[in-house]
């Protein structure tokens, strides 16, 4: 095998594989470091959460949203987005005085059965 063919094989196969291995090694190192950092930051929160839910038998009885609200002391009113009713939307739209002559018609998508 000539030197040029060996060099082509190295550049074509070994160099990309070595680069892939280095990037994976770096990514895995970052993931492990972040996991350790998060574990250190949340140390002790489980005991506080158990004290807060002492009335319940276990934390598994809480749904994930309730668990997050208790952990970070979120207000339920602020956590849920306000969805206006149809009557409120109609009243809001009529207050803006729609101009029917400049109305932009948008057809509703229909299935083939309709």
VEXTORRO-194581 format. One record per residue (C-alpha): residue number from 1; residue in three letters; y, z, x. Coordinates in Angstrom, 2 decimals, padded with zeros to 5 digits, m for minus. Example, Ala and Ser with C-alpha at 12.3 -4.5 7.8 and 13.67 -1.06 7.14 Angstrom:
2
<vexmi><n>1</n><res>ALA</res><c2>m004.50</c2><c3>007.80</c3><c1>012.30</c1></vexmi>
<vexmi><n>2</n><res>SER</res><c2>m001.06</c2><c3>007.14</c3><c1>013.67</c1></vexmi>
***
This chain:
114
<vexmi><n>1</n><res>UNK</res><c2>000.00</c2><c3>000.00</c3><c1>000.00</c1></vexmi>
<vexmi><n>2</n><res>UNK</res><c2>003.37</c2><c3>m000.98</c3><c1>001.40</c1></vexmi>
<vexmi><n>3</n><res>UNK</res><c2>006.30</c2><c3>001.38</c3><c1>001.79</c1></vexmi>
<vexmi><n>4</n><res>UNK</res><c2>008.40</c2><c3>m000.43</c3><c1>m000.79</c1></vexmi>
<vexmi><n>5</n><res>UNK</res><c2>005.68</c2><c3>m000.19</c3><c1>m003.44</c1></vexmi>
<vexmi><n>6</n><res>UNK</res><c2>005.20</c2><c3>003.52</c3><c1>m002.72</c1></vexmi>
<vexmi><n>7</n><res>UNK</res><c2>008.94</c2><c3>004.06</c3><c1>m002.96</c1></vexmi>
<vexmi><n>8</n><res>UNK</res><c2>009.04</c2><c3>002.20</c3><c1>m006.30</c1></vexmi>
<vexmi><n>9</n><res>UNK</res><c2>006.22</c2><c3>004.35</c3><c1>m007.66</c1></vexmi>
<vexmi><n>10</n><res>UNK</res><c2>007.98</c2><c3>007.52</c3><c1>m006.49</c1></vexmi>
<vexmi><n>11</n><res>UNK</res><c2>011.26</c2><c3>006.52</c3><c1>m008.10</c1></vexmi>
<vexmi><n>12</n><res>UNK</res><c2>009.54</c2><c3>005.28</c3><c1>m011.25</c1></vexmi>
<vexmi><n>13</n><res>UNK</res><c2>007.16</c2><c3>008.17</c3><c1>m011.89</c1></vexmi>
<vexmi><n>14</n><res>UNK</res><c2>007.66</c2><c3>011.24</c3><c1>m009.70</c1></vexmi>
<vexmi><n>15</n><res>UNK</res><c2>011.46</c2><c3>011.52</c3><c1>m009.75</c1></vexmi>
<vexmi><n>16</n><res>UNK</res><c2>011.82</c2><c3>011.50</c3><c1>m013.59</c1></vexmi>
<vexmi><n>17</n><res>UNK</res><c2>008.93</c2><c3>013.93</c3><c1>m013.94</c1></vexmi>
<vexmi><n>18</n><res>UNK</res><c2>010.43</c2><c3>016.29</c3><c1>m011.34</c1></vexmi>
<vexmi><n>19</n><res>UNK</res><c2>013.81</c2><c3>016.10</c3><c1>m013.09</c1></vexmi>
<vexmi><n>20</n><res>UNK</res><c2>012.17</c2><c3>016.85</c3><c1>m016.44</c1></vexmi>
<vexmi><n>21</n><res>UNK</res><c2>010.39</c2><c3>019.85</c3><c1>m014.93</c1></vexmi>
<vexmi><n>22</n><res>UNK</res><c2>013.64</c2><c3>021.20</c3><c1>m013.44</c1></vexmi>
<vexmi><n>23</n><res>UNK</res><c2>015.53</c2><c3>020.85</c3><c1>m016.73</c1></vexmi>
<vexmi><n>24</n><res>UNK</res><c2>012.69</c2><c3>022.57</c3><c1>m018.63</c1></vexmi>
<vexmi><n>25</n><res>UNK</res><c2>012.60</c2><c3>025.38</c3><c1>m016.08</c1></vexmi>
<vexmi><n>26</n><res>UNK</res><c2>016.36</c2><c3>025.88</c3><c1>m016.41</c1></vexmi>
<vexmi><n>27</n><res>UNK</res><c2>016.20</c2><c3>025.81</c3><c1>m020.23</c1></vexmi>
<vexmi><n>28</n><res>UNK</res><c2>013.35</c2><c3>028.31</c3><c1>m020.31</c1></vexmi>
<vexmi><n>29</n><res>UNK</res><c2>015.25</c2><c3>030.62</c3><c1>m017.94</c1></vexmi>
<vexmi><n>30</n><res>UNK</res><c2>018.31</c2><c3>030.46</c3><c1>m020.21</c1></vexmi>
<vexmi><n>31</n><res>UNK</res><c2>016.21</c2><c3>031.17</c3><c1>m023.32</c1></vexmi>
<vexmi><n>32</n><res>UNK</res><c2>014.57</c2><c3>034.22</c3><c1>m021.73</c1></vexmi>
<vexmi><n>33</n><res>UNK</res><c2>017.93</c2><c3>035.51</c3><c1>m020.49</c1></vexmi>
<vexmi><n>34</n><res>UNK</res><c2>019.50</c2><c3>035.12</c3><c1>m023.95</c1></vexmi>
<vexmi><n>35</n><res>UNK</res><c2>016.55</c2><c3>036.88</c3><c1>m025.57</c1></vexmi>
<vexmi><n>36</n><res>UNK</res><c2>016.90</c2><c3>039.82</c3><c1>m023.19</c1></vexmi>
<vexmi><n>37</n><res>UNK</res><c2>020.65</c2><c3>039.91</c3><c1>m023.78</c1></vexmi>
<vexmi><n>38</n><res>UNK</res><c2>020.18</c2><c3>039.98</c3><c1>m027.58</c1></vexmi>
<vexmi><n>39</n><res>UNK</res><c2>017.50</c2><c3>042.64</c3><c1>m027.30</c1></vexmi>
<vexmi><n>40</n><res>UNK</res><c2>019.86</c2><c3>044.84</c3><c1>m025.26</c1></vexmi>
<vexmi><n>41</n><res>UNK</res><c2>022.72</c2><c3>044.28</c3><c1>m027.71</c1></vexmi>
<vexmi><n>42</n><res>UNK</res><c2>020.67</c2><c3>045.16</c3><c1>m030.80</c1></vexmi>
<vexmi><n>43</n><res>UNK</res><c2>018.94</c2><c3>048.17</c3><c1>m029.29</c1></vexmi>
<vexmi><n>44</n><res>UNK</res><c2>019.24</c2><c3>051.11</c3><c1>m031.64</c1></vexmi>
<vexmi><n>45</n><res>UNK</res><c2>020.25</c2><c3>049.09</c3><c1>m034.70</c1></vexmi>
<vexmi><n>46</n><res>UNK</res><c2>016.75</c2><c3>049.41</c3><c1>m036.16</c1></vexmi>
<vexmi><n>47</n><res>UNK</res><c2>017.02</c2><c3>053.20</c3><c1>m036.26</c1></vexmi>
<vexmi><n>48</n><res>UNK</res><c2>020.44</c2><c3>052.96</c3><c1>m037.93</c1></vexmi>
<vexmi><n>49</n><res>UNK</res><c2>019.05</c2><c3>050.50</c3><c1>m040.44</c1></vexmi>
<vexmi><n>50</n><res>UNK</res><c2>016.14</c2><c3>052.82</c3><c1>m041.21</c1></vexmi>
<vexmi><n>51</n><res>UNK</res><c2>018.57</c2><c3>055.68</c3><c1>m041.84</c1></vexmi>
<vexmi><n>52</n><res>UNK</res><c2>020.66</c2><c3>053.47</c3><c1>m044.13</c1></vexmi>
<vexmi><n>53</n><res>UNK</res><c2>017.60</c2><c3>052.48</c3><c1>m046.15</c1></vexmi>
<vexmi><n>54</n><res>UNK</res><c2>015.97</c2><c3>055.89</c3><c1>m046.27</c1></vexmi>
<vexmi><n>55</n><res>UNK</res><c2>015.76</c2><c3>055.61</c3><c1>m050.07</c1></vexmi>
<vexmi><n>56</n><res>UNK</res><c2>013.55</c2><c3>052.54</c3><c1>m049.77</c1></vexmi>
<vexmi><n>57</n><res>UNK</res><c2>009.98</c2><c3>052.73</c3><c1>m048.58</c1></vexmi>
<vexmi><n>58</n><res>UNK</res><c2>010.35</c2><c3>050.01</c3><c1>m045.95</c1></vexmi>
<vexmi><n>59</n><res>UNK</res><c2>012.71</c2><c3>047.34</c3><c1>m044.72</c1></vexmi>
<vexmi><n>60</n><res>UNK</res><c2>010.36</c2><c3>044.62</c3><c1>m045.92</c1></vexmi>
<vexmi><n>61</n><res>UNK</res><c2>011.38</c2><c3>045.42</c3><c1>m049.50</c1></vexmi>
<vexmi><n>62</n><res>UNK</res><c2>014.88</c2><c3>044.07</c3><c1>m048.77</c1></vexmi>
<vexmi><n>63</n><res>UNK</res><c2>015.53</c2><c3>040.38</c3><c1>m048.90</c1></vexmi>
<vexmi><n>64</n><res>UNK</res><c2>017.08</c2><c3>038.88</c3><c1>m045.74</c1></vexmi>
<vexmi><n>65</n><res>UNK</res><c2>020.57</c2><c3>038.55</c3><c1>m047.23</c1></vexmi>
<vexmi><n>66</n><res>UNK</res><c2>020.62</c2><c3>042.18</c3><c1>m048.33</c1></vexmi>
<vexmi><n>67</n><res>UNK</res><c2>019.38</c2><c3>043.25</c3><c1>m044.91</c1></vexmi>
<vexmi><n>68</n><res>UNK</res><c2>022.22</c2><c3>041.33</c3><c1>m043.23</c1></vexmi>
<vexmi><n>69</n><res>UNK</res><c2>024.77</c2><c3>042.74</c3><c1>m045.67</c1></vexmi>
<vexmi><n>70</n><res>UNK</res><c2>023.64</c2><c3>046.28</c3><c1>m044.93</c1></vexmi>
<vexmi><n>71</n><res>UNK</res><c2>023.47</c2><c3>045.74</c3><c1>m041.17</c1></vexmi>
<vexmi><n>72</n><res>UNK</res><c2>026.92</c2><c3>044.17</c3><c1>m040.83</c1></vexmi>
<vexmi><n>73</n><res>UNK</res><c2>028.44</c2><c3>045.99</c3><c1>m043.82</c1></vexmi>
<vexmi><n>74</n><res>UNK</res><c2>029.38</c2><c3>042.82</c3><c1>m045.67</c1></vexmi>
<vexmi><n>75</n><res>UNK</res><c2>030.97</c2><c3>043.06</c3><c1>m049.07</c1></vexmi>
<vexmi><n>76</n><res>UNK</res><c2>028.90</c2><c3>041.28</c3><c1>m051.71</c1></vexmi>
<vexmi><n>77</n><res>UNK</res><c2>032.00</c2><c3>039.82</c3><c1>m053.38</c1></vexmi>
<vexmi><n>78</n><res>UNK</res><c2>033.16</c2><c3>038.22</c3><c1>m050.13</c1></vexmi>
<vexmi><n>79</n><res>UNK</res><c2>029.68</c2><c3>037.06</c3><c1>m049.11</c1></vexmi>
<vexmi><n>80</n><res>UNK</res><c2>029.04</c2><c3>034.98</c3><c1>m052.24</c1></vexmi>
<vexmi><n>81</n><res>UNK</res><c2>031.17</c2><c3>031.86</c3><c1>m052.74</c1></vexmi>
<vexmi><n>82</n><res>UNK</res><c2>032.97</c2><c3>031.70</c3><c1>m056.06</c1></vexmi>
<vexmi><n>83</n><res>UNK</res><c2>031.63</c2><c3>028.85</c3><c1>m058.19</c1></vexmi>
<vexmi><n>84</n><res>UNK</res><c2>034.08</c2><c3>027.92</c3><c1>m060.94</c1></vexmi>
<vexmi><n>85</n><res>UNK</res><c2>032.76</c2><c3>027.30</c3><c1>m064.42</c1></vexmi>
<vexmi><n>86</n><res>UNK</res><c2>033.16</c2><c3>023.95</c3><c1>m066.17</c1></vexmi>
<vexmi><n>87</n><res>UNK</res><c2>035.87</c2><c3>025.39</c3><c1>m068.42</c1></vexmi>
<vexmi><n>88</n><res>UNK</res><c2>037.88</c2><c3>026.54</c3><c1>m065.39</c1></vexmi>
<vexmi><n>89</n><res>UNK</res><c2>037.52</c2><c3>023.12</c3><c1>m063.74</c1></vexmi>
<vexmi><n>90</n><res>UNK</res><c2>038.65</c2><c3>021.35</c3><c1>m066.92</c1></vexmi>
<vexmi><n>91</n><res>UNK</res><c2>041.65</c2><c3>023.66</c3><c1>m067.34</c1></vexmi>
<vexmi><n>92</n><res>UNK</res><c2>042.61</c2><c3>023.15</c3><c1>m063.68</c1></vexmi>
<vexmi><n>93</n><res>UNK</res><c2>042.29</c2><c3>019.37</c3><c1>m064.00</c1></vexmi>
<vexmi><n>94</n><res>UNK</res><c2>044.35</c2><c3>019.24</c3><c1>m067.20</c1></vexmi>
<vexmi><n>95</n><res>UNK</res><c2>047.10</c2><c3>021.33</c3><c1>m065.59</c1></vexmi>
<vexmi><n>96</n><res>UNK</res><c2>047.51</c2><c3>018.65</c3><c1>m062.93</c1></vexmi>
<vexmi><n>97</n><res>UNK</res><c2>048.37</c2><c3>016.05</c3><c1>m065.63</c1></vexmi>
<vexmi><n>98</n><res>UNK</res><c2>045.95</c2><c3>013.22</c3><c1>m064.87</c1></vexmi>
<vexmi><n>99</n><res>UNK</res><c2>047.30</c2><c3>009.70</c3><c1>m065.19</c1></vexmi>
<vexmi><n>100</n><res>UNK</res><c2>044.75</c2><c3>007.64</c3><c1>m067.08</c1></vexmi>
<vexmi><n>101</n><res>UNK</res><c2>046.34</c2><c3>004.31</c3><c1>m066.09</c1></vexmi>
<vexmi><n>102</n><res>UNK</res><c2>045.68</c2><c3>004.98</c3><c1>m062.42</c1></vexmi>
<vexmi><n>103</n><res>UNK</res><c2>042.24</c2><c3>006.43</c3><c1>m062.99</c1></vexmi>
<vexmi><n>104</n><res>UNK</res><c2>039.66</c2><c3>005.30</c3><c1>m060.44</c1></vexmi>
<vexmi><n>105</n><res>UNK</res><c2>036.40</c2><c3>004.44</c3><c1>m062.15</c1></vexmi>
<vexmi><n>106</n><res>UNK</res><c2>033.33</c2><c3>005.57</c3><c1>m060.25</c1></vexmi>
<vexmi><n>107</n><res>UNK</res><c2>030.03</c2><c3>004.47</c3><c1>m061.79</c1></vexmi>
<vexmi><n>108</n><res>UNK</res><c2>027.32</c2><c3>007.09</c3><c1>m062.07</c1></vexmi>
<vexmi><n>109</n><res>UNK</res><c2>024.15</c2><c3>006.20</c3><c1>m060.18</c1></vexmi>
<vexmi><n>110</n><res>UNK</res><c2>021.34</c2><c3>005.56</c3><c1>m062.62</c1></vexmi>
<vexmi><n>111</n><res>UNK</res><c2>017.61</c2><c3>005.14</c3><c1>m062.28</c1></vexmi>
<vexmi><n>112</n><res>UNK</res><c2>015.86</c2><c3>001.95</c3><c1>m063.35</c1></vexmi>
<vexmi><n>113</n><res>UNK</res><c2>014.54</c2><c3>003.68</c3><c1>m066.48</c1></vexmi>
<vexmi><n>114</n><res>UNK</res><c2>018.05</c2><c3>004.30</c3><c1>m067.91</c1></vexmi>
***
